[in-house]
Amino acid sequence: MLETLSLKLDPHEHVFFIIQKGDLLTPLCANKLLKPLEEPPEGYHIIIFAQHADRILDTIQSRCITYTWHEKETDSTYKNFFSLLTASEIPELTFPAGRIVPQEQEIASFLDTLIAHWITQSHKALQSNNISAYHQAQKRVSVFVNATHHLPMPGGALLFWKNIIFALHEI
């Protein structure tokens, strides 16, 4: 990307760089973007997507125009899928091609919601002295936390969710 930015474009020519998962940039990598973000060469545009804007270096944020999207519509879109993954018993599933599941750009946020749900459930189980339910909830938290470290690449959402369902059946 940095090499391409050094090339001069023809008038009216535009090049867009899209950085997905910008919140996962290492500080070294993010710092290399400071100059191009502050003074992009004519015709070049850099777009950074992030699930967690607070994880992007302040020096990067100060050089960007920020837009925030809230996922209220997404939450209702995946309500049935959320209900499935928060049920006490996960039914055997097959995924027809048209099944609605969170896609790559929505997965991290959806997993955060699932983790929060199961942490709450584990606290409730502990308070009611239901040790079995507590352990079950903790195992589910572990599955979802582990999944946050192995997010899918583009086109991999369906396989990602199949693996999550499989892991939940194993516990």
N, C-alpha and C positions, 0 to 999 in steps of 0.2 A: 504494500500500500504506500509506504513512504517513498519507494522508488518511483511509483506511478505519479505521485504528487509532484515530483520534480519535472515531469514532462509538461511542456506548454501545450495548451489546447487551442484548437481553431476557434475563431470568434463564433459565438452562439452554440458551442459544443459544451455539454455538461456531463460530468461523471459523478455518480453517487456511490459512496462507500457506506454499507450498512453493517454495523457491528452489533450482532445479536449477543445477548448475555453480557452486556457491558459492565454489569456489576461483578463479573468474574474476572475482569482484567487485573493482572498483577500490577503493583505500583510501578514497576519498571516499564511495562508496556504502556500503561496509562500516561506516564511522564513523557514517553516518546511522542505522544499525540498532542502535547500541549501547544507546540508551535503551529502545527497544521490547523488545530482548532481555533487558535487565536487569530491567525492570519492565513486562512486557506487560499491557495492560489486561485486565480480567476477561473470560474467554471467548475470547481470541485466543491462537493458537498459531503459532509460526514454526518450520518445519522446513527445515534447510539440508542439501542433498546436495552432496558433493564427491568427486571422484576422488582428490585430493591434499590431505588435511587439513592438511599442513604449509604449504600456500600460503594458508591462511586466517589473517587477522590474529590475533595472540595475544589481543588485547582482545576479539575476537569469541569465540574458543575458550573464554576464561575465563567467559563468560556462558552457555555451552551445556552440555547433557548430551551426551556423545559416545558414539556406537555405531560400532563398526568391523565391517565385513563383509569376510571374506577370500574370494577368488574361486577357491578350489581346485576347487569343483564346476564353475564356469564354465570353467576351463581344460580339464577333461576333456570338457565339453559341446561345446566348439569345437575339439577336438583335430584332427578331419579338416580343418576350415577352416584352422587354423593350419598343418597339414602342407601344404596346398595353397599357402598364401602364403609358405611357406619352401622350396618346391621350387625346384630350379635352373631348371626350365622351367615356366611357368604355362600349363596347358592352356586351350584355348578353353572358355568356360563359358557356360551359360545358368543362370539362377536360377529353378527352379520355386518356386511360392508357398510351399511348405512347407520350403524349405531353411533349415537352422539357421545363422544368422550372428549375431555379437554385436549386440545392440540398443543404442540410443542411450546408455543409462546405463552400458554396459560398454565402449564403443568406445575411450575414452581409455586405459583400462588395457590393453586388448587391443593397441592401437597401441604403447604403451610396451614391451610384451613383444616385439612384432615388431621394433621399432627395436633393442632390446637384442640380439636374435638376429642381425640383419644387421650390427650393429657388430662383434659377435664374429666373424662370418663374414669380414668385411673384414679384421680383424686376423689371422685365420688365413691368409687368402690372401696378405696382405703378408708374413707370416713365411715362407711357403713360396715366396715370390717369384712368385706367380701374379698378375700385374698385371691380366690380363683379368678374373679372378674378383673381384679387389679393386674394380675399377671397377664391375662389375656389382652387387656388394654395396652400394657407396656410392650408386649410383643408386636402389636399393631403399630404402635409409635415407632418401634425399631424398624419395621418394614418400610414405613413411609419416610423416616429420616434417612435410611440407607438409600432409598430411591432418589432423594434430593442430591445425592452424590453421583448419580448415574443417569442424568437427564438425557432424553433421546435427542438424536440429531433430526433434522427435517425429514419427515416421512416416516418416523419411527414411533409415533404416538400409540398406534394400535398395539404393536408388539410390546411396547413399554407397559401398557395397562394390562395386557394378557399376563405378563410376567408378574405384575403386582398381584393380580387375582390368584395366580398360581402360588405365590409366596404366602398369601393370606390363607390359602387352603392348607398349606404345610404346617401352620401353627395350631 
